[in-house]
Amino acid sequence: MQKVLSKIAEVTSDPYAYVAGLKDRTGKRIIGCFPMYVPEEIVHAADLIPVVIWRGNESVTWGHAHVPAYDCGIVRSFVDDAVRGKLGFMDGMVFHVRQCLQVGEFPLIIERNVKPAYMKILYLPPIYPGDGVRSFLLDDLQSFKTSLEDFTGKKISDDDLKRSIDIYNENRSLLERVYEIRRERPGILKAREVMQIVWSSMLMPKEDHNELLEELIKGMEKKTVESKGDRVKVIPVGCLCQTLQFDILDMIEDMGMVIPDDDLYIGSRYFANKANINGNPIEALADRYLTKIPLCPTKGVWDIHWGDEAIKQMKANNAKGIISIRVKYCPPHTCYYPDFKSKMMEESVPEVMIEMEHEIMSLEGVKTRLQSFAETLGGV
């Protein structure tokens, strides 16, 4: 178990080195997929390696000449890495530009400065009532498939897609099993280890990651965990698109709280919902995207409240509170948060919001808020 965790930590400690090395080892081309909903299975079926674009580990420098300082961290960081030539190992990039205004800037900046051999823009639609949404989505996905066929010169058959979907579905099942064990025995893994496990699945070929997960699960199923009944369970919610600073996760646990589950993108959101293949695989991928739960503020779902879903998750885990993690300058989360907060107050659910930024930030304010929250819950 420790061997697997060490390998996963190695992959996520320097994603640039790992992915560049992956390209050298396999001879396959790398396609960067901007989070959150690019259907990686189509890239995989084209015999390419999809990796989810990540936030770099350095402060923004050259990127300030291309994007405003009030863009979110992943946007500024990725642009900075691109114009500094750090992403030359990516043979292609795919952007889903409708999910927020800031991502819409990417194609022009990338095309003007560091255009890769392949670049594709997706317009995955909001989930509104009516057949037109699904029809538009199917056309968008079909266009994506055709563009990859043109790029590779390889026809993507339905069987190719089904095989890729099966591999991705297996990864989702294995990640869900990791989370099941975690929910049964909170504390069996550190919160940072869980995030690294999910993050590594975004960087590694799914076949390789599945092998690691199978070995990890065997170790988890055998491991006993000392009961710590005094630790208060909390559910972190939010942090769309990007990784959360590990220091914040460590801080939550150091204050006597434990995380049995989460509603984070680099977490349970990434592997939620399998693609159900009953016929056309493109339709299966479309239907997965059109699934409303877990609710996402970028999808325009109006008939389900994010706060209600968070409360359900909290109660299902016998947790006592919710920690909202908002990325600074994230428009979708920022616009939704007032309604979310109102729901928490309406239902008398203990909740605290902490804000994170890409650059090095003082954690003293975060520490104070979390400590006060822990004391309110009776965890300190």
Buried (B, 14 or more C-beta within 10 A) or exposed (E): BEEBBEBBBEBBEEBBEBBBEBBEEEEBBBBBBBBBBBBBBBBBBBBBBBBBBBBBEEEBEBBEEBBEEEBBBBBBBBBBBBBBEBBEBBBBBBBBBBBBEBBBBBBEBBEEBBEBEBBBBBBBBEBEEEEEBBEBBBEBBEBBBEBBBEBBEBEBEEEBBBBBBBBBBBBBEBBBBBBEBBBEBBBBBBBBBBBBBBBBBBBBBBEBBBBBBEBBBEBBEEEEEEEEEEBBBBBBBBBBBBBBBBBBBBBBBEBBBBBBBBBBBBBBBBBBBBBEBEEBBBBBBBBBBBBEEBBBBBBBBEEEBBBEBBBEBBEEBEBBBBBBBBBBBBBBBBEBBEEBBEBBEEEEBBBBBBBBEBEEBEBEEBBEBBBEBBEBBEBB
